Every structure is written in structure tokens, then in C-alpha cells.
Amino acid sequence: MPIIFNTDHHPSKHAVKKYLLSLQDSICKGLEIVESNKKFIEDSWVRAEGGGGRSRVLVDGDIIEKGGVNFSHVYGSEMPASATAHRPELVGRSFEAMGVSLVIHPNNPYVPTSHMNVRFFIAEKPGEPPIWWVGGGFDLTPYYAYTEDCVHWHQVAKQACADFGSVTNSDIYNKYKQWCDDYFHLKHRNEARGIGGLFFDDLNQPGFEQSFAFMRSVGDHYLEAYLPIVEKRKDTAYTNQEKQFQLYRRGRYVEFNLVYDRGTLFGLQSGGRTESILMSLPPVVNWQYNYQAEPGSDEALLTDYYLKPRDWINLSK
């Protein structure tokens, strides 16, 4: 998708970085309230080619089996191939990229895995105006799903978009929900990774203030979307068979992140820190050859019903 440069407002990299650092802090604090047994451990790092970040990881908690909340701010003299493949206008420009990205893998298979990311890119060249954009979103990957949880997740996603209808002169919830459904689709499996949420990229047309405000709204709504589901499901009893199904379905998460995910490819191709890039991967995964869920089972219900993109908000109307 070509980048449309908007000259209305020059982006403030300082304001974006300040927000992203505070977002990482607030999300970690919110998750630690639920996971009272463990705290996030911070690992600050420096990128030799320019920039650095702070990775925060929580492992072996009562609720969270593995969770990572990463902030990074990296820069370099040229954009990696993953960024310029669909954006030839970026070739020959230096870049800065900063963002917060998280994945939470719970112990209990009745608690979904969640992912959230917000990011800012700017590419510059002497004598020419900068090209910048924001992106991000959040999505949910259940194993044993509940309709009310799916509805709640999407209601909060819609709330995140509520004040920004004029940004693109369209229903941006439906637009970015559709983009999320399309993006988190495993083509080689012909199935969705989860029940979706929001995904947006290349946003700069409304100008910096509005684009940045929308990015903040998405980031700020993540805990409101996720924590009530965690609280409701974290004490649900489960069997070893259900745990094994969770481990099997985690394999889909790994497949998507290593084969399709833009952030993973960008990070690896730009010389990013491998440990931070791959911290989104679950701690334990189980692949089974030609696994087929028993027809009519809860396991079959996941793929037969919940992983089919649908209008969750208007489900009962």
C-alpha cells in the first residue's frame, strides 16, 4: 500500500516515545495485579546498529505461563527488505521505528492468549519531507471459547474506535476488524489464528495528532478488553486433555509468527534483538500429525464456529 504523506502536522517522535514507555508501564502493572504471584523482569538492551529497548518477561506465574511486554526504539541508515517490498518510495531513506508489543500465554486453556501492538515508523531523506505512519491493534486467540468473551472483546475494540469515525470517513471498527481477520489468517491451514479484534497500518492521512490519538486509544483499551476475560476464566477447572489441546493449538500461533508476521520479519531483517523479537512464542508447544477433533466436541467447536470470522457485536440482534 503506498504511503500518502500528510503535511498538516510534523510528527513528534518525543511524544510517541514518552507514550509508549508509559503504556508499557501501565500494562505491566495491570497484568501484575491479576498475576500476584510473579512480577515482570526487565531486560534492557542496546542495538549495535542504533537504538535499543526494554523487554519485560513474566514466566511460570499462577495465571500467566509466559508473558512478554516489549518496548523498542531502533533506527538505521536504510529500511529492511520487509518494509520496502510493498513501499518502494522508502528505498534510500533512513528510518526510526518504535513500538510496544506484547503476547500473553496463560496457563489455563480456558483463558485466551492475547496480543497487542502499537507502533510508529518514520523514514527520512535530506531535502525531502519525512514519510511516517502509525499502526497496531489487538487480537484474541481462545482455545475453549465463550461467546460472551468474544462479544466483550469486540465491544471494547469498537469503543476504541468510537471517537474516530471522522478520521477516515468510514466505520473504522468494521474496516480494521476486517483487516484483522484477513491479516491473522493462516493461508496454509485455511483457518483464522483467533477471533480477531483490530489491525491497522500505514495510518497518517488524518495528520499526526489524530493518527497518534487513535494509536493511543487502541493501546489504552487493551487491558479493558483482556483483564475481565482473565478474571472470569482463570479459576476454571481443566483436564490434562484440555491442556494438551491448548499446546496443540499454540502451534498455530508459532506458525503464523514465524511465517507471516510483519513485525517478526521486520525485526529479524533489521538486525533487531532476537530474544525480544521471539519472546512472543509460547514456552511449550505440541504438534500432532493430522490431528482431527472429534465431531461435536468442544475442540471441534473452536474451528467449526469460533474461528470463523463473524459479526460478534450484532450476534444476538
Beta strands, then each sheet from edge to edge (+ up, - down):
strand 1: 41-46
strand 2: 51-59
strand 3: 64-76
strand 4: 94-106
strand 5: 113-125
strand 6: 128-141
strand 7: 185-186
strand 8: 191-192
strand 9: 196-203
sheet 1: 1+ 2- 3+ 4- 5+ 6- 9+
sheet 2: 7+ 8-
end
